[in-house]
Amino acid sequence: MAWNSVLCQNSFTANAEDAAEDGVVKTKVIYRNPDGFDKEDVSISESGSSIELTEFSRIPLDSIKEDKGELVLILLENHHSRKYQRDFFNEVLSLALGECVDENDEFLFASFDWDRDELGGKYLDFASETPTNDPSKIVSWSSEVDAKSHLYSRKSTRIYGAVHQGIEFLSEFDSDKPKAIIVLSSGYNDVYDHEWDATAVIAKSIQEDIPVYSLSLDLPNVDDKYNLDNICEETFGLSDGPFKKNDQNSASDALISICDNIPTRSVGSHYSISHKTSYEKDGKSHDFQLSIVGSSPENVSYSTQQPTILDWVKGNPIIASVLGVLVIGMIVLIIILMKKRKREQEAKEAEQSRKVSELESQGKQAQSEIEKQKEILKHKEERERIQSEKALAEEQEKARKKKEDETIIEMSQSGFPRFSGEFQGQHGELELNIPLVSIGRKEGNYYVINHPTVSSSHAEVRFENGKYFIKDLNSSNGTMVNGRRVQDQELKHGDVVSFGEVTLTYLK
């Protein structure tokens, strides 16, 4: 079905399917506030009449969000007289960033205090304008921050201006990752900064869809603070604190929680709602007005189903009855004509079938003769093939035997090696006098060792390039050389070889 989209003043987006056969219109709503809304906050009206919802459910975010990572700018307040504040947040970053930064994330870092001449009247002092996903690099940037401005004796800094400029900076990045500002400060904004107030920061944040998050450190002996709590709430971010200066662990846990929440909160809250349309089926486009408390009402478009034949019959019963009688009469006439034509066709097909049967009989006789000739030729070819394969096998066997004899002569020049040891109370030796010696419990092996721990086909020893190698044949209890299980290994004089519980010594 087609979807129509309406953006409602950055508050919510509504997408309505065309009406279903039963007249139900299903609408997907994306609400920018991640805290969502309740069913009682929603109302729908068509042609001025209120319509009751037939469905209201929140869509789980697990089925919506993508693991694209996040683009985060960390702003560290750098008040010249509060070194303990820089040390506190540097420790918090050291504790938290290992769990905050994933491989798909991008982080930036800047410090701020006031507008300094060397920054061209700007507040932000960037460690780097290139993002990173290396936590250690961010911690290093934080640890390198030192006091800059010594011109002001106030306890405050230009927090709101720094946040506003941070949002402007992030908005210029061409990225589909959710963006966010995290402010680490004591939360005491300069009240005399009339250029950037909370209203301006909130407006810029919502315009660029970049929420503000904050962690604050308790600033002793200051009662009246202009902190970021309200800005965080209004921009759909989170705030935590103030933390005591010896409570880095709690602050780091709060920072991890903030980073975990950024992707989830960035997608807002998603809902599926449905209502029964008040319009008849006409295949045309219609509107309904969707209202959510706190947002402006908007018109959402959809189309009804095209009317079916059954719908027309219900609306025109007399005409439908007359047409029905005429249709039935025509159907009866067509059936009579079809039966007559069928009888004529069957007679024609019977005659054709008789002629085909005669031709098939003649063809079968000819085919039978052909098959006899083919069978004779096939037997002849099979005999020739068997003779050819037999001759080839004999040649191959002669070649193999010749090569084996040559290899045995080569082996005998340095003396045949052997396995020596005790078995079932008797001393015995297994001479390795052919290029490939198979060992196992099953008859047919070159050497048969009748012991339950020896597999049917346990191992083999081969001569290759003047050396002897032992290979395990996937035995149940394995082949051991000097106490170590092997798969394929060269044998050395004096190696102790175990086949299951049967142990022999390799002598060369």
Disulfide bonds with the S-S distance in Angstrom:
none
